[in-house]
Amino acid sequence: MEKNESLICLGKAIRDFRKKENLSQLEFSLVAGISKSYLAELELGRMNPTFLMLKKISSALGISLFELLSFCIED
């Protein structure tokens, strides 16, 4: 998987987990302590988040970092 495809997949995973919790981008950004615009760009696959940011996001989603990242593992 190329870098761009990986970021798009990660963004989709974050969006899907967020929607599963019935949270808008604004609501989730407040819970996660990140800006709504950053979250929007992340969900579109336009941002390459740091490890610490991914930990923050997975914690706010109530899932493990492994669960978040395993969404995009190819078989």
TIKE-407332 format. One record per residue: x, y, z of N, C-alpha, C, O, CB in turn; residue in three letters. Coordinates in steps of 0.2 Angstrom, whole numbers, plus 2048, in hexadecimal, padded with zeros to 3 digits. Glycine has a CB too. Layout:
XYZXYZXYZXYZXYZAla/...
END
This chain:
8047FA8008008008008048068008098078047FB800806Met/80380B7FC8078117FB8058168018008158048068147F5Glu/80A81B80280881F8088028238077FE82380C80E825808Lys/8008258017FA8298007F48248027EF8268057F982C7F9Asn/7F481E7FF7EF8198007EE8178087E981780A7F08137FCGlu/7F481780B7F48168127F181B8167ED81A81B7FB814815Ser/7F28218157EF8278187E88278177E482981B7F282E816Leu/7E58268117DE82680F7DB8208137D58218167DD825807Ile/7DE81A8137DB8158177DB81781F7D68158227DF80F816Cys/7E081A8217E081C8287DA82182A7D782182F7E781F82ALeu/7DA8268257D482B8267CD8288267C982A82A7D5830820Gly/7CC8238217C681F8217C581C8287BF81B82A7C681B81BLys/7CA81882A7C98158317C781A8367C381883A7D0811832Ala/7CA81F8377C982483C7C282683B7BE8278407CE82A83CIle/7C08288357B982A8337B48258357AF8268387B882C82CArg/7B581F8337B08198357B081883C7AA81783F7B3813831Asp/7B58188407B58178477B181D84A7AD81C84F7BC81684APhe/7B28238487AF82984B7A882984A7A482A84E7B282F848Arg/7A682784479F82684279B82184679582184879E82583ALys/79F81B84779C81684B79A8188527968168557A181084CLys/79E81D85579C82085B79782685B79682985F7A382385EGlu/79582785579082C85379283385578E83785878982B857Asn/79883585379B83B85579C83F84F79F83C84A7A283A859Leu/79B84584F79C84A8497A484B8497A784A84E798850849Ser/7A684E8447AD8508447AF85584A7B485584D7B085383DGln/7AA85A84A7AB85F8507AB85B8577AF85D85B7A686484FLeu/7A68578587A685485E7AC8508607AF8508657A084F85FGlu/7AE84C85B7B484885C7BB84C85D7BF84A8617B5843856Phe/7BB8518597C18558597C28588617C78598637C185B854Ser/7BC85A8647BC85C86A7BE85786F7C28588747B585F86CLeu/7BB85186E7BD84B8737C584A8727C88488777B9845871Val/7C784A86C7CE84886B7D384D86C7D984C86D7CF845863Ala/7D185386C7D585986E7D985B8677DF85D8687DA857873Gly/7D685A8627D985C85B7D48618587CE8618597DB856857Ile/7D78658537D286984F7CE86684A7D08608487D786F84CSer/7C88688497C38658447C786583D7C686083A7BD869844Lys/7CA86A83C7CD86B8357D28658347D386282F7D0872833Ser/7D68648397DC85F8397D88588387DA8548347E085F83FTyr/7D385783C7CF85183C7CC8508357CD84A8327CA850841Leu/7CA8558327C785482B7CC8528267CB84E8227C385B829Ala/7D28568267D78548227DA84D8237DC84A81E7DD859823Glu/7DA84B8297DD84482B7D883F8287DA83A8257DD843833Leu/7D18408297CC83B8267CD83B81E7CB83681C7C583D828Glu/7CF84081B7CF8408147D683D8127D783D80C7CF847811Leu/7DA83C8167E18398147E683E8127EB83C80F7E083480FGly/7E58448147EA8498127EF84B8187F384F8167E684F811Arg/7EE84881D7F38498237F68428257F483D8247EF84C829Met/7FD84382780183D82980283E83180684283380783D825Asn/7FD83B8357FE83D83C80483A83F80683583D7F783A83FPro/80683D84580B83A84980983484D80383384D80E83F84DThr/80D83084F80C82B85480782D85A80282A85C812827856Phe/80A83385D8068358637FF8388617FA83786580A83B866Leu/7FE83A85B7F883C8597F38368587ED8368597F8840852Met/7F68318557F282B8547F082885B7EA82585B7F6826850Leu/7F48288607F38268667ED82A8697E882786C7F982686BLys/7ED8308687E883586B7E18338687DC83386B7EA83C869Lys/7E18328617DB83185D7D882A85F7D28298607DD831856Ile/7DD8258607DA81E8627D781E8697D281B86A7E0819861Ser/7DB82286D7D88238747D18268747CD8248787DD826878Ser/7D082B8707CA82F8707C582B86D7BF82B86E7CB83586CAla/7C78268687C28218657C081C86A7BB8188697C481F85FLeu/7C481B86F7C38158747C580E8717C38098737BC815876Gly/7CA80F86C7CD8098697D580986A7D880E86C7CB808862Ile/7D88038697DF80386A7E28058637DF80685E7E17FB86BSer/7E88078647EC80A85E7EC8048597EC8058537F380C860Leu/7ED7FE85B7EE7F88577E77F88537E77F684D7EF7F285BPhe/7E27F88567DB7F78537DA7FD84D7D87FB8487D57F8858Glu/7DC80384F7DC80884A7E08078447DE80783E7DE80F84DLeu/7E68058457EB8048407EA7FD83C7EB7FD8367F2804842Leu/7E77F883F7E67F283C7E07F28377DF7EE8337E47EC841Ser/7DC7F88377D77F98327DA7F982B7D77F78267D3800833Phe/7E07FB82A7E37FC8247E97F68227EC7F781D7E6802823Cys/7E97F18267EE7EC8247EB7E781F7E67E581F7EF7E882BIle/7F07E781A7EE7E28147EF7DB8167F47D981A7F27E480EGlu/7EB7D78137EC7CF8147F17CD80F7F37C78107E67CC814Asp/
END
